[in-house]
Amino acid sequence: MSSYSLSKPLSVPRNFDSLIFFMLFCYSVNAALSDAFGFPNILKLPFLLCSIVVFIWSFYSKQSPIYQLKVIIGFCFLGIEQALFILPFIILPQIISSTKKLSFQIPQLTLLLYLIYCLALIFVYTIIDVSFFTPILWYLIIGGQLILFLHYYRYQYDTQDIIKTLSFFKKLILFQLFCLATQSVLHLSFYPGDLWSGSFHDANKAGFFLSLLLLYYLVPPFLLKTQSLFKRKSYKSLTVFAIALAVILCDAKILTAITLMSSILYIILSVFSQLFNRRSQTSTNKTILTVFLISLSSLFVLSLLNLYLNRISKGQINNIFEISSAYTGSTLNETSAEMVIGTNTKAVLYHRVYSQWANDSQLTWFFGAGPGRFDSRTSNILAYDILYKDEGQFRLPSIIPPYSSYWVKKYMSDVWTKEISEASRWRSANLSFPFAGLIAIKAETGLIGLVLFHLFIFSCIYSLKKKLDTFDIPTIQNWIIVISIFWLSLPFQMLIDNIQEKPQIMLPMLLLTTILLKTKMSV
């Protein structure tokens, strides 16, 4: 039995799995109808209300922490991000009133230091430049996620807890295959694209999680002596093939490519680690590593070929040399005195934040402009007086006034206009839009915050690697490796995207990491 026994615990409901899978399926069908035929998204509001009710019930009816984690992770796969923004508000009373003491390993300590630093900046900048909604939105969008990482580390979990949670997580990803197959019947599109959106109504997120599951099956056999890549049952081989096909169809090129390349880096680091610690294993590992690198290189070449043929067939490019310009180019405001047509807005903003800012204000360059005040989702949502928004984009209610910090007005007013947004129909949002995690964290929390956040990331990798040696259960070992690869890929993902502020991706990774680090082997 788990060591977090509650007084008067209720029996853990068995119908949540059925409820969440039913909701995921219905939402994926609604998404396909919406994309293919313009069908209205009639499920968003009722499903949002349902998620709020389930959150409240699970947090305040003496349900076990592991059940609460399942509820949170389950709703991360539903394409209603607003439910996860409301989550930190719903759970805040439980966090404050909990009698469980906080406990710390290196990841928790570094994250706590980062949060304390952010709160100090929020306090100072709220006095200097009042924006009532900035700290609230910052907490709901990113701060609450990070606090949940600390909150659920208060409890102790046993092996059965983590196995059940990981099994549920795996089922959620596998269920995307069923959702994608159903969607294909509705949209009748069989080439890679945004129509393959799964229950997320977002092809990038569906492809990202499917790529994690692909790593779950492929990477551990290269590293663990107890597993073999070649002694695989036929149904598992078919599953791997189906997942790989789904990853390609979801067309999450950037997220998937970075994750896969990070898996190579993780294997290389593991091989060197084994070379240092256990020389007897290195010969086999080197051989398998070579095969793995060749396989992934082939996959990368094939994906580039697919991209080239896809763009050629649509008349978007005339030759292979136009691929990079089609994906990264962007037209800037011709009236801007500092920029020229064709400059990449993301590159411009990197230069301004990491170089030009130091000349303008060394103090804010080092300490930051304050959380939620530059290029983060909080800042971009509030800065609707400065930054252009398409008709379909999320907008705040009119009762919430716009807010743009001095630095947003100075550095971002000319990098996201209507002309820039509409300049190129086929460019890559990830590669050209002026939004990125490494821009936001550096600008908002300065050099100190940037270092602390990366210390948190690398401490997660280090702690998970140490934890790997304490388990002999394949399911747990496999997921520790996959989640470690995610953390290794995160800084690279943040080069081009604000992924650290996307709760549908970050919450499962944060929560699974914290319970893996706290789980003890059952005797």
Secondary structure as GFF3:
##gff-version 3
##sequence-region A 1 523
A	DSSP	alpha_helix	16	37	.	.	.	ID=ss1
A	DSSP	alpha_helix	44	60	.	.	.	ID=ss2
A	DSSP	alpha_helix	65	76	.	.	.	ID=ss3
A	DSSP	alpha_helix	81	97	.	.	.	ID=ss4
A	DSSP	alpha_helix	106	128	.	.	.	ID=ss5
A	DSSP	alpha_helix	133	138	.	.	.	ID=ss6
A	DSSP	pi_helix	139	143	.	.	.	ID=ss7
A	DSSP	alpha_helix	144	151	.	.	.	ID=ss8
A	DSSP	three_ten_helix	152	154	.	.	.	ID=ss9
A	DSSP	beta_strand	157	158	.	.	.	ID=ss10
A	DSSP	alpha_helix	159	187	.	.	.	ID=ss11
A	DSSP	three_ten_helix	198	200	.	.	.	ID=ss12
A	DSSP	alpha_helix	203	218	.	.	.	ID=ss13
A	DSSP	alpha_helix	220	223	.	.	.	ID=ss14
A	DSSP	alpha_helix	234	250	.	.	.	ID=ss15
A	DSSP	alpha_helix	253	277	.	.	.	ID=ss16
A	DSSP	three_ten_helix	279	281	.	.	.	ID=ss17
A	DSSP	alpha_helix	282	313	.	.	.	ID=ss18
A	DSSP	three_ten_helix	320	322	.	.	.	ID=ss19
A	DSSP	alpha_helix	323	328	.	.	.	ID=ss20
A	DSSP	alpha_helix	345	351	.	.	.	ID=ss21
A	DSSP	pi_helix	352	356	.	.	.	ID=ss22
A	DSSP	alpha_helix	357	360	.	.	.	ID=ss23
A	DSSP	alpha_helix	362	367	.	.	.	ID=ss24
A	DSSP	alpha_helix	377	382	.	.	.	ID=ss25
A	DSSP	alpha_helix	406	411	.	.	.	ID=ss26
A	DSSP	alpha_helix	418	421	.	.	.	ID=ss27
A	DSSP	alpha_helix	429	432	.	.	.	ID=ss28
A	DSSP	alpha_helix	437	468	.	.	.	ID=ss29
A	DSSP	alpha_helix	474	494	.	.	.	ID=ss30
A	DSSP	three_ten_helix	499	501	.	.	.	ID=ss31
A	DSSP	alpha_helix	503	518	.	.	.	ID=ss32
A	DSSP	beta_strand	519	520	.	.	.	ID=ss33
###
